[in-house]
Structure formats: C-alpha cells, structure tokens
Amino acid sequence: MLMVRHGQSEFNAHFNRTRRDPGIRDPDLTDEGRAQARVAAKVIAAHDSVREIWSSPYRRALQTAEIIAEHLGGRIHTVTPIVGERAAYFCDYGSAPHVLRESFPHLSFDHLEPQWWPDHEEPVSALHLRANRFLTEIAQHAARDGLLIVSHWGFIQAVTGLPVGNCSVVKVPANPSAATVVHAT
C-alpha cells in the first residue's frame, strides 16, 4: 500500500510563512500543490501498480487524488473520512457533501454524513484509534497491496510514525512501523 500526503494547500502556504492559522476552511491546492501532485504521480507510476485510489473528503486531498488518478489513467474509487486529517485547525472543517458534489460531480458523496468532519479538535488518542480501525479494515482488503491512500500529515503519521511533507509518497507494508518514504518534498 502507498500513502500520499496531499499537495500544498492555501492553508499550508500561509501557515508555513506565518505559523498562524489563516482561517481558511477546507482549502484548495495552490499551484505548487498541483505541481507536487504531478511529481508524486510520476513517482507512483514508476514505483507500484495502483489498483484502487482512496481519498480523504477534504478538498486538498480530493484535488491531489484527481491529479494522480488522471496521470495513472485511473479514478478515485473510495472517498472516506477514516483517512481524514486530525482536526486541529480551521482548515480541518470540511465541506458538506452537496458542496463537494458541485466541485467533484463525478464522485459519490451520498455515503457521507452532512458533517463528516469532527466539530472539535480530535484528541491524538482518537486519531490513533481511527488509524487502527483503518489498518484493521484494509488488512483483509483484496487489493491491499495495490491501494493508494491520499491523506494528511496527522493521519499518515498515526499509521506509520513518519512525519511527511506535502505530496510525500510512503510505502506501507503489512507492518506499518516498517513504512518507508519513497519520495519526499
């Protein structure tokens, strides 16, 4: 399985300069973030065979997943909040399914709750429980070795123990503590 952190978002660009939350809800990718996603797609195409792409419902992850899917000649198979970010900043307030449908009309959001994101800061312990649920869910998945998960810094770190930059690509074996960064930004 591969995990990819989303490309640079409008939040990341501002926060990296100021270390302050700019108050951007569910931000889009920047031009740099889109370029990072194209590079990650080339790395993924050269590294592994992807059979399914799963994405977090946050816009920045969906946009990254779409760029990668287009490059691979595939599509996003699953949109699931289980791989979403640990809610800690304003950017971690998501968009309602009907709003996402306007920007991504080819994807299904019918399975999402109207508010699928946490309405308060998610404790680290809850994030780790969610990461363990995810690992249990995919352990028996027929395409586990061909999964590409487009997610976020906090979730990828909870699964692998690795802090990753925007659009870093991480190879996650059956034992997630043996995960390795294939491509870093």
C-alpha positions as CSV (number, residue, x, y, z in Angstrom):
1,M,0.0,0.0,0.0
2,L,1.1,3.5,-0.7
3,M,0.1,6.6,1.2
4,V,0.5,10.2,-0.1
5,R,0.0,13.4,1.7
6,H,-2.0,16.0,-0.2
7,G,-0.1,18.7,-2.1
8,Q,0.5,22.2,-0.7
9,S,-2.8,23.8,0.2
10,E,-3.6,27.5,0.6
11,F,-3.5,26.9,4.4
12,N,-0.1,25.3,4.2
13,A,1.4,28.2,2.1
14,H,0.2,30.7,4.6
15,F,0.9,28.7,7.8
16,N,4.4,27.8,6.7
17,R,5.2,31.6,6.3
18,T,3.5,32.9,9.4
19,R,3.0,29.9,11.8
20,R,-0.6,31.2,12.2
21,D,-3.9,29.7,11.3
22,P,-5.2,31.8,8.4
23,G,-8.8,30.7,9.0
24,I,-9.2,29.1,5.6
25,R,-11.9,26.4,5.7
26,D,-11.3,23.2,3.6
27,P,-8.7,24.9,1.4
28,D,-7.8,24.2,-2.2
29,L,-4.4,23.3,-3.5
30,T,-2.0,26.0,-4.6
31,D,-0.3,25.9,-8.0
32,E,2.7,24.5,-6.2
33,G,0.5,21.8,-4.6
34,R,-0.8,20.8,-8.1
35,A,2.8,20.6,-9.4
36,Q,3.7,18.5,-6.3
37,A,0.8,16.1,-7.1
38,R,2.0,15.7,-10.7
39,V,5.5,14.8,-9.5
40,A,4.1,12.3,-6.9
41,A,2.0,10.8,-9.7
42,K,5.2,10.1,-11.8
43,V,6.9,8.6,-8.8
44,I,3.9,6.4,-8.1
45,A,3.6,5.3,-11.7
46,A,7.3,4.2,-11.7
47,H,7.1,2.5,-8.3
48,D,4.0,0.4,-7.9
49,S,0.9,-0.9,-9.6
50,V,-2.1,1.0,-8.2
51,R,-5.4,-0.8,-8.4
52,E,-7.6,1.4,-6.2
53,I,-7.3,5.0,-5.0
54,W,-8.9,6.1,-1.8
55,S,-9.1,9.7,-0.7
56,S,-10.0,11.8,2.3
57,P,-13.1,14.0,1.6
58,Y,-11.1,17.2,2.2
59,R,-10.8,19.3,-1.0
60,R,-7.0,19.3,-0.9
61,A,-6.9,15.5,-0.8
62,L,-9.5,15.1,-3.5
63,Q,-7.7,17.5,-5.8
64,T,-4.4,15.7,-5.2
65,A,-6.1,12.3,-5.8
66,E,-7.7,13.5,-9.0
67,I,-4.3,14.7,-10.4
68,I,-2.7,11.4,-9.5
69,A,-5.6,9.3,-10.9
70,E,-5.6,11.2,-14.2
71,H,-1.8,10.6,-14.6
72,L,-2.3,6.9,-13.8
73,G,-5.3,6.6,-16.1
74,G,-7.5,5.6,-13.2
75,R,-10.1,7.1,-10.9
76,I,-10.8,7.7,-7.3
77,H,-12.6,4.5,-6.0
78,T,-13.4,5.4,-2.4
79,V,-13.9,8.7,-0.6
80,T,-13.7,8.1,3.2
81,P,-13.3,10.3,6.3
82,I,-11.5,7.4,8.0
83,V,-8.3,8.7,6.3
84,G,-9.1,12.3,7.0
85,E,-6.9,14.8,8.9
86,R,-6.8,15.1,12.7
87,A,-9.0,18.1,13.2
88,A,-6.8,20.8,14.8
89,Y,-7.0,23.9,12.6
90,F,-9.7,25.8,10.8
91,C,-8.7,24.1,7.6
92,D,-9.9,20.8,9.1
93,Y,-13.5,21.9,8.9
94,G,-14.7,20.1,5.8
95,S,-17.3,20.8,3.2
96,A,-20.8,19.3,3.2
97,P,-21.4,16.5,0.6
98,H,-23.6,18.8,-1.5
99,V,-20.8,21.4,-1.7
100,L,-18.3,18.7,-2.6
101,R,-20.6,17.4,-5.3
102,E,-20.5,20.8,-7.0
103,S,-16.8,20.7,-7.4
104,F,-16.5,16.9,-8.0
105,P,-19.7,15.9,-9.8
106,H,-18.2,12.6,-11.0
107,L,-17.7,11.3,-7.4
108,S,-20.2,10.0,-5.0
109,F,-20.6,11.6,-1.6
110,D,-24.0,10.0,-0.8
111,H,-22.4,7.8,1.9
112,L,-21.1,10.8,3.9
113,E,-22.8,12.4,6.8
114,P,-23.8,16.0,6.3
115,Q,-21.0,16.9,8.7
116,W,-18.4,14.1,8.2
117,W,-15.5,16.0,9.9
118,P,-15.1,16.5,13.7
119,D,-16.7,19.6,15.1
120,H,-13.9,20.0,17.7
121,E,-10.2,19.2,18.0
122,E,-9.7,15.4,17.7
123,P,-7.6,14.0,20.6
124,V,-4.4,12.2,19.5
125,S,-5.8,9.1,21.2
126,A,-8.9,9.2,19.0
127,L,-6.7,9.7,15.9
128,H,-4.7,6.6,16.8
129,L,-7.9,4.6,17.3
130,R,-9.1,5.7,13.8
131,A,-5.8,4.7,12.3
132,N,-6.0,1.3,13.9
133,R,-9.6,0.9,12.6
134,F,-8.3,1.8,9.1
135,L,-5.5,-0.8,9.4
136,T,-7.9,-3.5,10.5
137,E,-10.3,-2.6,7.7
138,I,-7.7,-2.8,4.9
139,A,-5.7,-5.8,6.3
140,Q,-8.2,-8.2,4.6
141,H,-8.8,-6.0,1.6
142,A,-8.2,-8.0,-1.6
143,A,-6.3,-5.1,-3.3
144,R,-4.4,-4.0,-0.2
145,D,-1.0,-4.1,-1.9
146,G,-2.4,-2.0,-4.8
147,L,-4.1,0.6,-2.6
148,L,-3.1,4.3,-2.9
149,I,-4.4,6.4,0.0
150,V,-4.4,10.2,-0.4
151,S,-4.5,11.6,3.1
152,H,-2.9,14.0,5.5
153,W,0.1,14.6,7.7
154,G,-1.6,13.6,11.0
155,F,-3.2,10.5,9.7
156,I,-0.2,9.2,7.9
157,Q,1.9,9.8,11.0
158,A,-0.6,8.0,13.1
159,V,-0.4,5.0,10.7
160,T,3.3,4.9,10.1
161,G,5.0,7.0,12.7
162,L,6.6,9.1,9.9
163,P,6.1,12.9,9.6
164,V,5.8,13.7,5.9
165,G,5.9,16.8,3.7
166,N,3.3,17.7,1.1
167,C,3.0,15.0,-1.6
168,S,5.5,12.7,0.1
169,V,4.9,9.1,-1.0
170,V,5.2,6.4,1.7
171,K,5.3,2.7,1.1
172,V,3.4,0.9,3.9
173,P,4.0,-2.8,4.2
174,A,1.8,-5.2,6.3
175,N,3.8,-4.0,9.3
176,P,3.2,-0.2,9.2
177,S,6.1,0.5,11.6
178,A,8.4,-0.6,8.7
179,A,7.0,2.1,6.4
180,T,9.5,4.0,4.2
181,V,9.4,7.3,2.4
182,V,9.7,6.6,-1.3
183,H,9.5,10.3,-2.3
184,A,9.8,13.4,-0.1
185,T,9.2,17.0,-0.9
